[in-house]
Amino acid sequence: MKSLLLVLGLLLSIIKENSLRQIVFKVSIPGEQLRFHFSNVYEKEELELKSVHILVVLYWKPKSLSMDNIMVRFLLNGDSVSDIIPFSLSALDEVTITIQYGKIPFDFTGHTSSRTYSFVELGNAVSKETFRSIHKFLHWFTIAAIDVVDNEKKTEAILCYGDLITDGRGSTNDKQNRWPDVLSERLQNHPAIRHLAIFKSSYWRYQKDVTEQVNVKYMIVLYGVNDISLQNRERGIITYGSPIFFSNLKATRVGLKKRIAFKEMANEGGYDAIIDFSSVVADPNDRMVLKADLSDGDGLHPNYLGYAAMGNSIDLRLFINDENVDENVDENVDENEDENEEDLIHSDEENIENDEFFDSEVTAINEAEDSIDDE
């Protein structure tokens, strides 16, 4: 803990009065207007932003928007949302945000697992095209979300809700290859469902990221069991569940109980469908461990290949309904499937059929219990 506080203290001393560049988002849908969410929710003091600059690199040429003449002061435990700003983005563009900070508190709101490097330059360098890598670190600060504004309400959202695996622990730094990233790219390859936006949320942020989010249509849950399925149903959100990995519950009865509870909830219709990520990355000879070439080495989290397998295993037909597609949708998906036969998994064969899942689940849970008893 002392070493972590020391590192954080050094970061704050570097960032104060200087410019921080963060490659923060690969947007999942195109748009012509943006809105930015800045967070100071965990601070006990005010946070000051002197200047904010937005940058997107298109065909190796920078496209930028400067908000250089603004001064933003946050109150204690506060969030702030920018005005709607005209700025054209294509789907899957990576957005870079550069902030010159003034006063910053010690309890600096951020995300320690950004999987993407951020860079610091001295003074007001927000408009500088290239930052040096002298001061770089894997950490995000202040920026909480980017809204691609949809005034015509043609866009719906898929919320990927979970823990460190959904956050991308074990993915490749600066490559944006978490399983939600893979899913986002697949959606854009199919005209019938490319209107669906993707965003991630941690399991402790349900109130903020679900109840306050606009147009959430679907949720993919990869985290234990709680009461979110019922809450989602009341909000009209279609919920797909995945059990936690056996590699994360071996030798822990708490994890095992979560998996058993998940099975019971799914069996009672608590989820609209099962997306069994754990089977995708498990060793076929021992489902209690991750397949060696799909693991990042700690035995708990996938690597980028594992996340690719997870993202590619999701049946895209789960996101097709009569309200958001035309009569040619099945033909469109089938044509794309012919081009890449591994890109879609037929729902009537694998993801939706629960009977086969439950039969294998009973055997697997018994194996897990035996393993814990043996230890």
Residue frames relative to the residue before (quaternion, step in Angstrom):
aa qw qx qy qz dx dy dz
M 1.0000 0.0000 0.0000 0.0000 0.00 0.00 0.00
K 0.6439 0.5233 -0.3287 0.4511 3.60 0.97 -0.85
S 0.6606 0.5057 -0.3173 0.4552 3.58 0.95 -0.85
L 0.6301 0.5300 -0.3299 0.4617 3.60 1.07 -0.76
L 0.6605 0.4970 -0.3059 0.4724 3.59 0.96 -0.84
L 0.6222 0.5395 -0.3371 0.4562 3.57 1.08 -0.72
V 0.6555 0.5027 -0.3077 0.4721 3.57 0.94 -0.91
L 0.6543 0.5103 -0.3135 0.4618 3.58 0.93 -0.90
G 0.6410 0.5291 -0.3212 0.4539 3.56 0.99 -0.82
L 0.6478 0.5084 -0.3120 0.4739 3.58 1.01 -0.79
L 0.6346 0.5302 -0.3289 0.4561 3.58 0.99 -0.81
L 0.6655 0.5081 -0.3060 0.4532 3.57 0.91 -0.90
S 0.6526 0.5126 -0.3196 0.4574 3.57 0.99 -0.77
I 0.6506 0.5044 -0.3081 0.4768 3.57 1.14 -0.63
I 0.7135 0.4821 -0.2595 0.4372 3.58 0.93 -0.92
K 0.5903 0.6156 -0.3745 0.3638 3.60 0.97 -0.80
E 0.8483 0.0715 -0.1297 0.5084 3.57 -0.87 1.13
N 0.6606 0.4766 -0.3024 0.4950 3.59 1.28 0.15
S 0.5440 -0.6361 0.4586 0.2986 3.58 -1.34 0.06
L 0.1507 -0.7851 0.5996 0.0384 3.54 -0.89 1.07
R 0.1365 -0.7870 0.5992 0.0538 3.57 -0.76 1.09
Q 0.0297 -0.8089 0.5854 -0.0454 3.54 -0.76 1.13
I 0.2353 -0.7131 0.6413 0.1576 3.55 -0.92 0.96
V 0.0495 -0.9044 0.4224 -0.0336 3.49 0.14 1.33
F 0.8392 0.0812 -0.0061 0.5377 3.60 0.94 -0.69
K 0.1781 -0.6771 0.6945 0.1659 3.49 -1.30 0.59
V 0.2979 -0.7964 0.4947 0.1797 3.56 -0.21 1.26
S 0.3961 -0.7651 0.4672 0.1986 3.58 -0.92 0.91
I 0.7692 0.2186 -0.1450 0.5827 3.59 1.25 -0.29
P 0.4988 -0.6451 0.4762 0.3289 3.61 -1.16 0.46
G 0.0940 0.8040 -0.5854 0.0456 3.55 -1.27 0.27
E 0.4081 -0.7131 0.5250 0.2219 3.53 -1.33 0.27
Q 0.7605 0.2587 -0.1578 0.5742 3.58 1.28 -0.16
L 0.1324 -0.7990 0.5850 0.0422 3.55 -1.04 0.88
R 0.0807 -0.7483 0.6542 0.0745 3.50 -1.32 0.41
F 0.2310 -0.8111 0.5322 0.0741 3.57 -0.87 1.02
H 0.2300 -0.7602 0.5979 0.1084 3.53 -1.04 0.90
F 0.0851 -0.7839 0.6149 0.0146 3.56 -0.71 1.12
S 0.1734 -0.8235 0.5373 0.0550 3.55 -0.91 0.90
N 0.0185 -0.7548 0.6557 -0.0082 3.48 -1.17 0.85
V 0.2401 0.8658 -0.4241 0.1133 3.50 1.36 0.42
Y 0.7483 0.4059 -0.2302 0.4714 3.62 1.05 -0.61
E 0.5506 0.6517 -0.3854 0.3516 3.59 1.25 -0.17
K 0.3400 -0.7177 0.5730 0.2024 3.53 -1.26 0.57
E 0.7233 0.3180 -0.2113 0.5754 3.56 1.33 -0.01
E 0.6389 -0.5218 0.3961 0.4032 3.56 -1.30 0.15
L 0.2252 -0.7316 0.6291 0.1352 3.51 -1.30 0.58
E 0.1628 -0.8077 0.5639 0.0559 3.57 -0.92 0.92
L 0.1066 -0.7583 0.6414 0.0481 3.55 -0.93 1.02
K 0.2585 -0.7945 0.5314 0.1396 3.58 -0.59 1.11
S 0.8064 -0.0375 0.0800 0.5848 3.57 1.02 -0.80
V 0.1023 -0.7838 0.6113 0.0395 3.55 -1.09 0.78
H 0.0489 -0.8022 0.5948 -0.0192 3.56 -0.88 0.96
I 0.2012 -0.7813 0.5843 0.0872 3.58 -0.89 0.98
L 0.0096 -0.8101 0.5844 -0.0466 3.57 -0.90 0.95
V 0.0038 0.7553 -0.6554 -0.0001 3.54 -1.07 0.85
V 0.2707 -0.7575 0.5712 0.1632 3.58 -0.88 0.91
L 0.0195 -0.7947 0.6051 -0.0437 3.55 -0.64 1.19
Y 0.8350 -0.0865 0.0173 0.5432 3.55 -0.62 1.15
W 0.6848 -0.5254 0.2517 0.4377 3.52 1.01 1.03
K 0.6331 0.4622 -0.3573 0.5078 3.58 1.23 0.36
P 0.4119 -0.7357 0.4757 0.2505 3.60 -0.78 0.96
K 0.1070 -0.7357 0.6646 0.0749 3.52 -1.12 0.77
S 0.0078 0.8591 -0.5070 0.0693 3.56 -0.47 1.11
L 0.1472 -0.7367 0.6531 0.0948 3.48 -1.39 0.39
S 0.1584 -0.8108 0.5591 0.0700 3.56 -0.75 1.01
M 0.0993 -0.7399 0.6617 0.0700 3.51 -1.12 0.83
D 0.0891 0.8793 -0.4634 0.0643 3.55 1.01 0.92
N 0.7344 0.4566 -0.2417 0.4402 3.58 1.04 -0.63
I 0.5401 0.6162 -0.4178 0.3925 3.57 1.15 0.42
M 0.1320 -0.7406 0.6513 0.0992 3.53 -1.24 0.52
V 0.0731 -0.8158 0.5736 -0.0083 3.54 -0.55 1.18
R 0.0322 -0.7791 0.6261 0.0068 3.56 -0.85 0.98
F 0.2166 -0.7831 0.5735 0.1042 3.54 -0.83 1.02
L 0.3756 -0.6931 0.5637 0.2464 3.51 -1.09 0.68
L 0.7389 -0.4052 0.3011 0.4462 3.55 -1.31 0.16
N 0.8572 0.0229 -0.0548 0.5115 3.56 -0.94 0.98
G 0.4553 0.7311 -0.4059 0.3055 3.57 1.06 0.64
D 0.2076 -0.7119 0.6507 0.1630 3.51 -1.41 0.36
S 0.1208 -0.7840 0.6036 0.0803 3.55 -1.22 0.41
V 0.1766 -0.7672 0.6104 0.0867 3.54 -1.08 0.80
S 0.4266 -0.7182 0.4901 0.2489 3.56 -0.82 0.99
D 0.6016 -0.4844 0.4643 0.4335 3.53 -1.35 0.05
I 0.5720 -0.5440 0.4629 0.4032 3.58 -1.26 0.24
I 0.1362 -0.8218 0.5532 0.0085 3.55 -0.71 1.14
P 0.4211 -0.6913 0.5167 0.2790 3.64 -0.81 0.89
F 0.2966 0.7257 -0.5719 0.2414 3.57 -0.68 1.09
S 0.2831 -0.7995 0.5117 0.1372 3.58 -0.53 1.19
L 0.0006 0.7889 -0.6136 0.0331 3.54 -0.92 1.01
S 0.3020 -0.7054 0.6066 0.2080 3.52 -1.21 0.61
A 0.6304 -0.5191 0.4003 0.4158 3.57 -1.20 0.38
L 0.8371 0.1893 -0.1991 0.4731 3.54 -1.11 0.92
D 0.3720 0.6915 -0.5190 0.3378 3.61 1.20 0.40
E 0.3299 -0.7163 0.5768 0.2129 3.56 -1.11 0.70
V 0.2283 -0.7974 0.5520 0.0848 3.54 -0.74 1.12
T 0.1545 -0.7777 0.6064 0.0592 3.53 -0.88 1.04
I 0.0936 -0.7877 0.6084 0.0265 3.57 -0.88 0.98
T 0.0905 -0.7871 0.6098 0.0217 3.55 -0.82 1.06
I 0.0739 -0.8061 0.5870 -0.0165 3.56 -0.76 1.10
Q 0.1941 -0.7119 0.6545 0.1646 3.54 -1.03 0.81
Y 0.2456 -0.7901 0.5524 0.1010 3.51 -0.68 1.18
G 0.2494 -0.6923 0.6449 0.2063 3.49 -1.32 0.42
K 0.8175 0.0018 0.0632 0.5724 3.55 -0.42 -1.26
I 0.0030 0.7914 -0.6112 0.0109 3.57 -0.94 0.90
P 0.4186 -0.7074 0.5080 0.2576 3.60 -1.02 0.74
F 0.6073 -0.5479 0.4148 0.3988 3.56 -1.25 0.26
D 0.7009 0.4045 -0.2554 0.5291 3.61 1.01 -0.78
F 0.0065 0.8624 -0.5007 0.0739 3.51 0.57 1.30
T 0.3844 -0.7364 0.5070 0.2300 3.61 -0.57 1.13
G 0.2491 0.7721 -0.5501 0.1982 3.55 -0.77 1.02
H 0.3852 -0.6768 0.5754 0.2500 3.51 -1.39 -0.10
T 0.2977 -0.8126 0.4796 0.1451 3.56 -0.41 1.26
S 0.7293 0.3820 -0.2266 0.5204 3.60 1.22 -0.22
S 0.0829 0.8570 -0.5033 0.0734 3.55 0.82 1.01
R 0.2442 -0.7829 0.5226 0.2329 3.62 1.16 -0.63
T 0.7050 0.3651 -0.2309 0.5624 3.57 1.31 0.24
Y 0.4391 -0.7182 0.4751 0.2562 3.57 -0.86 0.95
S 0.1696 -0.7330 0.6497 0.1089 3.52 -1.23 0.71
F 0.2319 -0.7971 0.5527 0.0737 3.57 -1.14 0.71
V 0.2165 -0.7752 0.5844 0.1033 3.57 -1.15 0.68
E 0.0369 -0.7495 0.6605 0.0273 3.56 -1.14 0.83
L 0.5728 -0.6208 0.4199 0.3321 3.57 -1.12 0.66
G 0.8486 0.1943 -0.1418 0.4712 3.55 -1.17 0.70
N 0.7123 -0.3954 0.3377 0.4714 3.53 -1.22 -0.59
A 0.1434 0.7991 -0.5627 0.1558 3.56 -0.14 1.32
V 0.2595 0.8259 -0.4796 0.1435 3.59 1.23 0.35
S 0.7235 0.4279 -0.2482 0.4816 3.60 1.08 -0.66
K 0.4465 0.6950 -0.4551 0.3323 3.58 1.25 0.00
E 0.4743 -0.7148 0.4355 0.2727 3.57 -0.79 1.02
T 0.8133 0.1270 -0.0353 0.5667 3.59 0.92 -0.89
F 0.2252 -0.7533 0.6050 0.1255 3.56 -0.96 0.90
R 0.4553 -0.6594 0.5222 0.2920 3.56 -1.09 0.69
S 0.4569 -0.7015 0.4860 0.2509 3.56 -1.24 0.44
I 0.2858 0.7752 -0.5180 0.2215 3.60 1.18 0.47
H 0.7797 0.1515 -0.0699 0.6035 3.55 0.92 -0.95
K 0.2639 0.7500 -0.5673 0.2145 3.59 -0.24 1.23
F 0.0415 0.7912 -0.6069 0.0623 3.55 -1.17 0.63
L 0.4796 -0.6553 0.5096 0.2845 3.55 -1.27 0.51
H 0.4844 0.6313 -0.4521 0.4029 3.55 0.18 1.29
W 0.1893 -0.7480 0.6236 0.1255 3.55 -1.13 0.75
F 0.0926 -0.7824 0.6132 0.0567 3.54 -1.18 0.64
T 0.8840 0.2191 -0.1328 0.3911 3.52 -1.37 0.56
I 0.7345 0.3933 -0.2555 0.4904 3.62 0.72 -0.96
A 0.1880 -0.8269 0.5262 0.0632 3.57 -0.65 1.15
A 0.8031 -0.1194 0.1160 0.5721 3.60 0.99 -0.73
I 0.2069 -0.7183 0.6435 0.1646 3.50 -1.37 0.34
D 0.2073 -0.7562 0.6090 0.1198 3.56 -0.89 0.97
V 0.1977 -0.6905 0.6786 0.1537 3.54 -1.04 0.85
V 0.3146 -0.8108 0.4676 0.1583 3.55 -0.22 1.33
D 0.0898 -0.7879 0.6092 -0.0001 3.54 -0.87 1.07
N 0.1790 -0.8283 0.5243 0.0832 3.56 0.06 1.28
E 0.6889 0.4711 -0.2814 0.4736 3.60 1.14 -0.56
K 0.3599 -0.7796 0.4506 0.2442 3.58 1.34 0.01
K 0.3343 0.7446 -0.5023 0.2854 3.55 0.94 0.97
T 0.6672 0.5087 -0.2815 0.4656 3.55 1.28 -0.28
E 0.1007 -0.7540 0.6458 0.0649 3.53 -1.17 0.75
A 0.3588 -0.7608 0.5122 0.1735 3.57 -1.20 0.49
I 0.2247 -0.7022 0.6575 0.1553 3.50 -1.32 0.61
L 0.1787 -0.7879 0.5833 0.0840 3.57 -0.66 1.11
C 0.1877 -0.7575 0.6191 0.0870 3.56 -0.76 1.10
Y 0.0586 -0.8543 0.5105 -0.0779 3.51 -0.21 1.38
G 0.3902 0.7384 -0.4760 0.2754 3.59 -0.54 1.09
D 0.6501 -0.5119 0.4039 0.3900 3.52 -1.26 -0.54
L 0.8393 -0.1841 0.1248 0.4962 3.59 -1.08 -0.69
I 0.6017 0.5521 -0.3728 0.4407 3.60 1.11 -0.51
T 0.6578 0.4670 -0.3055 0.5059 3.60 0.99 -0.75
D 0.6430 0.5185 -0.3087 0.4716 3.57 1.13 -0.65
G 0.5440 -0.6737 0.3638 0.3432 3.58 1.23 -0.29
R 0.2400 0.7714 -0.5522 0.2061 3.60 1.08 0.52
G 0.7734 0.2859 -0.2369 0.5138 3.58 -0.65 1.14
S 0.5337 0.5976 -0.4223 0.4239 3.60 1.25 -0.11
T 0.6090 -0.5865 0.4042 0.3488 3.56 -1.30 0.25
N 0.4908 -0.6686 0.4702 0.3016 3.58 -0.81 0.97
D 0.8571 0.1419 -0.1484 0.4725 3.55 -1.05 0.93
K 0.6232 0.5655 -0.3443 0.4164 3.62 1.22 0.12
Q 0.2825 -0.7868 0.5091 0.2047 3.62 1.24 -0.19
N 0.4435 0.7047 -0.4502 0.3225 3.60 0.78 1.00
R 0.2151 0.7426 -0.5802 0.2562 3.54 0.91 1.02
W 0.6418 -0.5360 0.3438 0.4274 3.62 -1.11 0.33
P 0.6239 0.5049 -0.3837 0.4568 3.71 0.95 -0.52
D 0.6019 0.5484 -0.3615 0.4541 3.62 1.10 -0.61
V 0.6433 0.5192 -0.3131 0.4675 3.56 1.00 -0.87
L 0.6486 0.5124 -0.3120 0.4685 3.58 0.96 -0.87
S 0.6360 0.5447 -0.3251 0.4394 3.58 0.95 -0.86
E 0.6628 0.4949 -0.3045 0.4723 3.59 0.94 -0.85
R 0.6452 0.5197 -0.3274 0.4544 3.58 1.00 -0.77
L 0.6243 0.5443 -0.3418 0.4441 3.58 0.98 -0.79
Q 0.6761 0.5099 -0.2926 0.4441 3.56 0.98 -0.85
N 0.6298 0.5404 -0.3310 0.4492 3.59 1.23 -0.34
H 0.7223 0.3785 -0.2257 0.5330 3.59 1.29 -0.17
P 0.4307 -0.7468 0.4386 0.2537 3.61 -0.37 1.20
A 0.6519 0.5569 -0.3297 0.3952 3.60 0.98 -0.75
I 0.8098 0.2522 -0.1033 0.5196 3.59 1.10 -0.59
R 0.4372 0.7140 -0.4632 0.2907 3.60 1.16 0.24
H 0.5375 0.6047 -0.4084 0.4227 3.59 1.28 0.03
L 0.5815 0.6002 -0.3679 0.4078 3.60 1.26 -0.16
A 0.2597 -0.7637 0.5765 0.1303 3.55 -0.79 1.07
I 0.2720 -0.7482 0.5869 0.1478 3.56 -1.22 0.60
F 0.1735 0.7545 -0.6320 0.0365 3.55 -1.10 0.68
K 0.3999 -0.7239 0.5271 0.1954 3.52 -1.23 0.67
S 0.0145 -0.7858 0.6182 0.0151 3.53 -1.21 0.54
S 0.4061 -0.6868 0.5473 0.2527 3.54 -1.13 0.69
Y 0.6462 -0.5938 0.3293 0.3482 3.53 -1.12 0.73
W 0.6721 0.4822 -0.3205 0.4617 3.64 1.15 -0.36
R 0.6598 0.5153 -0.3043 0.4546 3.62 1.27 0.02
Y 0.2079 0.8200 -0.5172 0.1300 3.61 1.12 0.50
Q 0.6663 0.5249 -0.3188 0.4231 3.57 0.80 -0.99
K 0.7331 0.4414 -0.2451 0.4557 3.56 0.85 -0.96
D 0.7853 0.3811 -0.1824 0.4525 3.57 0.81 -1.02
V 0.7174 0.3870 -0.2604 0.5175 3.60 1.20 -0.20
T 0.7513 0.4021 -0.2388 0.4656 3.56 0.57 -1.12
E 0.7387 0.3931 -0.2315 0.4962 3.61 1.09 -0.60
Q 0.5807 0.5924 -0.3678 0.4202 3.60 1.28 -0.11
V 0.3909 -0.7297 0.5202 0.2099 3.55 -1.02 0.87
N 0.8812 0.1258 -0.0886 0.4471 3.55 -1.18 0.78
V 0.2792 0.7210 -0.5778 0.2615 3.60 0.92 0.82
K 0.1368 -0.8160 0.5603 0.0378 3.57 -0.57 1.16
Y 0.8068 0.1253 -0.0259 0.5768 3.56 1.03 -0.86
M 0.0738 -0.7685 0.6303 0.0817 3.53 -1.25 0.47
I 0.1629 -0.7432 0.6411 0.1009 3.55 -1.05 0.87
V 0.1444 -0.8236 0.5479 0.0255 3.56 -0.50 1.24
L 0.0526 0.7639 -0.6406 0.0578 3.56 -0.78 1.09
Y 0.6073 0.5109 -0.4039 0.4550 3.52 0.32 1.29
G 0.8346 -0.2905 0.1877 0.4289 3.52 -0.67 1.19
V 0.5118 -0.6066 0.4919 0.3580 3.56 -0.99 -0.87
N 0.1714 0.7397 -0.6472 0.0679 3.55 -1.09 0.73
D 0.7117 -0.4886 0.3057 0.4017 3.58 -1.18 -0.30
I 0.3570 0.7776 -0.4754 0.2049 3.61 1.20 0.24
S 0.5810 0.5953 -0.3951 0.3898 3.61 1.05 -0.61
L 0.6645 0.4898 -0.2991 0.4787 3.58 0.94 -0.88
Q 0.6496 0.5131 -0.3194 0.4613 3.58 0.94 -0.87
N 0.6419 0.5268 -0.3188 0.4569 3.57 0.99 -0.84
R 0.6455 0.5296 -0.3296 0.4407 3.56 0.93 -0.87
E 0.6384 0.5236 -0.3208 0.4641 3.57 1.03 -0.77
R 0.7159 0.4136 -0.2409 0.5082 3.60 1.16 -0.59
G 0.5241 -0.6619 0.4019 0.3545 3.59 1.24 0.07
I 0.4572 0.6760 -0.4516 0.3606 3.58 1.20 0.46
I 0.3484 -0.7212 0.5651 0.1981 3.57 -0.84 1.03
T 0.1269 -0.8411 0.5258 0.0053 3.57 -0.58 1.18
Y 0.1056 -0.7722 0.6258 0.0302 3.54 -0.86 1.09
G 0.1715 -0.8240 0.5364 0.0622 3.56 -0.77 1.01
S 0.1026 -0.7534 0.6443 0.0815 3.52 -1.24 0.60
P 0.4427 -0.6861 0.4977 0.2927 3.61 -0.87 0.85
I 0.5586 -0.5802 0.4564 0.3783 3.57 -1.16 0.52
F 0.6138 -0.5891 0.3817 0.3614 3.56 -1.12 0.66
F 0.5265 -0.6142 0.4767 0.3440 3.55 -1.08 0.64
S 0.6035 0.5672 -0.3634 0.4266 3.59 1.07 -0.60
N 0.6812 0.4715 -0.2851 0.4821 3.58 1.22 -0.45
L 0.7460 0.3797 -0.2351 0.4940 3.59 1.19 -0.17
K 0.4140 0.6917 -0.4926 0.3278 3.60 1.22 0.02
A 0.8363 0.1176 -0.1407 0.5167 3.56 -0.91 1.02
T 0.6989 0.3767 -0.3180 0.5183 3.60 1.09 0.54
R 0.3433 -0.7690 0.5016 0.1979 3.57 -0.49 1.16
V 0.5667 0.5846 -0.3945 0.4260 3.59 1.12 -0.52
G 0.6770 0.4852 -0.2865 0.4735 3.56 0.89 -0.95
L 0.6402 0.5295 -0.3232 0.4532 3.55 1.00 -0.81
K 0.6428 0.5183 -0.3200 0.4644 3.58 0.98 -0.82
K 0.6232 0.5351 -0.3391 0.4587 3.58 1.06 -0.74
R 0.6697 0.4911 -0.3117 0.4617 3.55 0.94 -0.84
I 0.6336 0.5141 -0.3290 0.4754 3.59 0.99 -0.77
A 0.6569 0.5054 -0.3085 0.4668 3.58 0.94 -0.88
F 0.6102 0.5418 -0.3487 0.4610 3.57 1.06 -0.73
K 0.6485 0.5210 -0.3182 0.4547 3.58 0.90 -0.92
E 0.6698 0.5013 -0.3006 0.4579 3.56 0.93 -0.91
M 0.6501 0.5079 -0.3211 0.4651 3.58 0.98 -0.84
A 0.6656 0.4994 -0.3054 0.4629 3.57 0.92 -0.88
N 0.6485 0.5316 -0.3118 0.4468 3.54 0.99 -0.84
E 0.7000 0.4448 -0.2522 0.4985 3.58 1.16 -0.64
G 0.5953 -0.6049 0.3508 0.3958 3.58 1.26 0.21
G 0.3329 0.7771 -0.4766 0.2411 3.56 1.21 0.44
Y 0.7446 0.2651 -0.1792 0.5858 3.57 1.24 -0.43
D 0.5176 -0.6468 0.4651 0.3121 3.55 -1.14 0.62
A 0.7764 -0.0925 0.0480 0.6216 3.57 1.24 -0.44
I 0.4031 -0.6835 0.5548 0.2499 3.54 -1.34 0.35
I 0.0609 -0.7293 0.6797 0.0501 3.56 -1.05 0.87
D 0.1369 -0.8541 0.4995 0.0482 3.56 -0.02 1.29
F 0.1622 -0.8189 0.5477 0.0556 3.56 0.21 1.32
S 0.6260 0.5870 -0.3537 0.3721 3.57 0.94 -0.85
S 0.6589 0.5006 -0.3125 0.4665 3.60 1.03 -0.73
V 0.6015 0.5869 -0.3522 0.4120 3.57 1.14 -0.62
V 0.7948 0.3100 -0.1466 0.5006 3.59 0.94 -0.88
A 0.5139 0.6578 -0.4208 0.3552 3.60 1.24 -0.10
D 0.5473 -0.5750 0.4942 0.3544 3.54 -1.23 0.56
P 0.4474 -0.7166 0.4565 0.2792 3.63 -0.66 1.02
N 0.6895 0.4656 -0.2803 0.4788 3.59 1.19 -0.45
D 0.7841 0.0513 -0.0290 0.6179 3.57 1.29 -0.30
R 0.2165 -0.8367 0.4899 0.1144 3.55 0.06 1.29
M 0.5273 0.6336 -0.4076 0.3929 3.59 1.28 -0.07
V 0.7503 0.2952 -0.1866 0.5613 3.61 1.24 -0.23
L 0.5395 -0.5940 0.4816 0.3524 3.54 -1.26 0.40
K 0.5546 -0.5747 0.4777 0.3660 3.54 -1.15 0.59
A 0.5846 -0.6565 0.3442 0.3297 3.57 -0.75 1.10
D 0.7366 0.4256 -0.2537 0.4603 3.60 0.83 -0.91
L 0.6763 0.4582 -0.2948 0.4958 3.60 1.30 -0.07
S 0.6187 0.5495 -0.3259 0.4573 3.61 1.31 0.02
D 0.4500 -0.6909 0.4931 0.2776 3.55 -1.12 0.66
G 0.6846 -0.5175 0.2667 0.4386 3.57 1.28 0.16
D 0.6668 0.4999 -0.3169 0.4528 3.59 1.19 -0.36
G 0.5014 -0.6839 0.4024 0.3449 3.56 1.29 -0.06
L 0.7007 0.4627 -0.2502 0.4821 3.59 1.28 -0.12
H 0.8068 0.2404 -0.0909 0.5320 3.57 0.97 -0.84
P 0.4949 -0.6440 0.4892 0.3177 3.60 -1.07 0.69
N 0.3818 -0.6431 0.5873 0.3094 3.54 -1.35 0.14
Y 0.7666 -0.3610 0.2271 0.4800 3.59 -1.23 -0.17
L 0.6176 0.5299 -0.3483 0.4652 3.58 1.12 -0.58
G 0.6352 0.5243 -0.3200 0.4682 3.56 1.06 -0.75
Y 0.6645 0.4902 -0.3041 0.4751 3.56 0.98 -0.85
A 0.6114 0.5325 -0.3514 0.4681 3.59 1.07 -0.65
A 0.6461 0.5104 -0.3189 0.4694 3.58 0.99 -0.83
M 0.6470 0.5144 -0.3197 0.4631 3.59 1.00 -0.81
G 0.6979 0.4857 -0.2790 0.4463 3.57 0.78 -1.02
N 0.6987 0.4659 -0.2647 0.4741 3.56 1.06 -0.76
S 0.6141 0.5735 -0.3504 0.4137 3.60 1.21 -0.33
I 0.5670 0.6238 -0.3840 0.3768 3.59 1.20 -0.40
D 0.4005 -0.7201 0.5235 0.2168 3.54 -0.83 1.04
L 0.3570 -0.7710 0.4876 0.2009 3.58 -0.45 1.17
R 0.5541 0.6050 -0.4002 0.4083 3.59 1.18 -0.33
L 0.5125 0.6387 -0.4170 0.3944 3.59 1.23 -0.23
F 0.7438 0.3991 -0.2007 0.4971 3.58 1.18 -0.55
I 0.5744 0.5588 -0.3847 0.4581 3.56 1.25 0.36
N 0.1270 0.7759 -0.6119 0.0855 3.56 -0.88 0.94
D 0.6972 -0.5124 0.3143 0.3906 3.55 -1.24 0.38
E 0.6448 0.5635 -0.3274 0.3993 3.57 1.13 -0.55
N 0.8041 0.3134 -0.1523 0.4816 3.59 1.02 -0.69
V 0.7142 0.3782 -0.2667 0.5251 3.62 1.20 0.23
D 0.4416 -0.6698 0.5206 0.2920 3.54 -1.27 0.33
E 0.7404 -0.4400 0.2727 0.4288 3.56 -1.27 0.05
N 0.6689 0.5065 -0.3006 0.4534 3.60 1.20 -0.34
V 0.3728 0.7775 -0.4620 0.2075 3.58 1.26 -0.01
D 0.6635 0.5088 -0.3268 0.4406 3.60 0.87 -0.87
E 0.6351 0.5176 -0.3319 0.4675 3.54 1.05 -0.75
N 0.6384 0.5339 -0.3330 0.4432 3.59 0.98 -0.82
V 0.6845 0.4742 -0.2936 0.4695 3.56 0.86 -0.90
D 0.6516 0.5190 -0.3248 0.4478 3.57 0.96 -0.84
E 0.6302 0.5281 -0.3400 0.4565 3.57 1.03 -0.76
N 0.6711 0.4803 -0.3012 0.4778 3.58 0.93 -0.84
E 0.6209 0.5367 -0.3504 0.4513 3.57 1.05 -0.67
D 0.6278 0.5339 -0.3430 0.4506 3.58 1.02 -0.75
E 0.6449 0.5270 -0.3198 0.4518 3.57 1.06 -0.74
N 0.7885 0.0336 -0.0024 0.6141 3.56 1.07 -0.70
E 0.2169 -0.8492 0.4676 0.1151 3.54 0.24 1.31
E 0.6509 0.5077 -0.3242 0.4620 3.58 1.21 -0.35
D 0.5438 0.6724 -0.3804 0.3278 3.57 1.24 -0.28
L 0.7735 0.2475 -0.1480 0.5644 3.58 1.13 -0.52
I 0.1931 -0.7365 0.6353 0.1294 3.53 -1.12 0.72
H 0.4335 -0.7239 0.4639 0.2699 3.59 -0.57 1.11
S 0.4685 -0.7059 0.4573 0.2703 3.54 -0.74 1.06
D 0.6844 0.4876 -0.3103 0.4445 3.60 0.98 -0.70
E 0.6765 0.4774 -0.2953 0.4767 3.57 1.27 -0.06
E 0.8524 0.1578 -0.0424 0.4967 3.57 0.89 -0.84
N 0.8135 0.3629 -0.2120 0.4019 3.58 0.29 -1.19
I 0.7574 0.4294 -0.2355 0.4319 3.58 0.84 -0.89
E 0.6218 0.5616 -0.3514 0.4177 3.57 1.05 -0.74
N 0.2210 -0.8261 0.5091 0.0978 3.57 -0.36 1.23
D 0.5564 0.6428 -0.4059 0.3354 3.61 1.05 -0.65
E 0.6797 0.4811 -0.2940 0.4692 3.56 0.85 -0.96
F 0.6235 0.5428 -0.3362 0.4512 3.56 1.05 -0.78
F 0.6937 0.4806 -0.2914 0.4504 3.58 0.83 -0.95
D 0.6228 0.5423 -0.3496 0.4426 3.60 0.99 -0.76
S 0.7042 0.4429 -0.2659 0.4870 3.56 0.88 -0.93
E 0.6066 0.5821 -0.3500 0.4132 3.54 1.12 -0.66
V 0.6227 0.5396 -0.3446 0.4498 3.58 0.98 -0.79
T 0.6609 0.5018 -0.3011 0.4699 3.57 0.93 -0.91
A 0.6786 0.5037 -0.2930 0.4470 3.56 0.89 -0.96
I 0.6496 0.5111 -0.3199 0.4632 3.59 0.96 -0.81
N 0.6298 0.5236 -0.3324 0.4676 3.57 1.02 -0.76
E 0.6358 0.5207 -0.3220 0.4701 3.57 1.04 -0.80
A 0.6485 0.5201 -0.3168 0.4567 3.57 0.99 -0.82
E 0.6514 0.5129 -0.3149 0.4619 3.57 0.97 -0.86
D 0.6445 0.5172 -0.3187 0.4643 3.57 0.99 -0.82
S 0.6420 0.5356 -0.3188 0.4465 3.56 1.02 -0.86
I 0.6669 0.4898 -0.3013 0.4738 3.58 0.99 -0.87
D 0.6412 0.5269 -0.3268 0.4521 3.58 0.99 -0.81
D 0.6485 0.5332 -0.3209 0.4385 3.56 1.02 -0.83
E 0.6973 0.4561 -0.2714 0.4817 3.55 1.09 -0.67
